[in-house]
Amino acid sequence: MAHGSVEWFQIDTDDAEGTERFYGELFEWTFTDDPDTPAYRLVTPKGADQPQGGLFAGDRNRAAFFVVVDDVVAATERAEQLGGKVVDPARTTPNGLTFAHVLDPAGNHFGVYQPPAR
């Protein structure tokens, strides 16, 4: 994974069952439970050998792409310098994944993340 590449997507929804059914039937995506996060389902596109996105059951509806970065904190600071806004600051999951949610100056939602160290 190279710094700056789009490597993940996430769909947040207040209707997980309906959203899963819609995308599953439209694109033939399959969904599996994320063992680390109960409200999160991993999305695997047809023909893919591993998940490439996630579906989060929550209280808002949005879709976002996630960009790999070398340093999440540095990327969020730079985004703010360029007129963006950090809406969910950097946090690290138990498996070592670090991520943050950001709005660009036009209000488009996206995320940045660092994969767990290997």
SULHU-V880332 format. One record per pair of residues at least 24 apart in sequence whose C-alpha atoms are under 8 Angstrom apart, sorted by the first residue. I is the first residue (numbers start at 1). J is the second residue. Records with the same first field share a line. If there is no record, write none. Layout:
BEGIN
I = J  J
END
This chain:
BEGIN
1 = 68
2 = 68  69
3 = 67  68  69  70
4 = 67  68  69
5 = 67  68
6 = 65  66  67  68
7 = 52  65  66  67  68
8 = 52  53  54  65  66  67
9 = 52  53  54  63  64  65  66
10 = 53  54  55  56  63  64  65  66
11 = 54  55  56  61  62  63  64
12 = 55  56  57  58  59  60  61  62  63
13 = 55  56  57  58  59  60  61  62
14 = 57  58  59  60  61
15 = 57
16 = 55  56  57
20 = 55
36 = 94
63 = 109
64 = 109  110  111
65 = 110  111
66 = 110  111  112  113
67 = 110  111  112  113
68 = 112  113  114  115
69 = 112  113  114
70 = 114
71 = 113  114
72 = 98  99  100  112  113  114
75 = 112
76 = 100  102  112
79 = 104
END
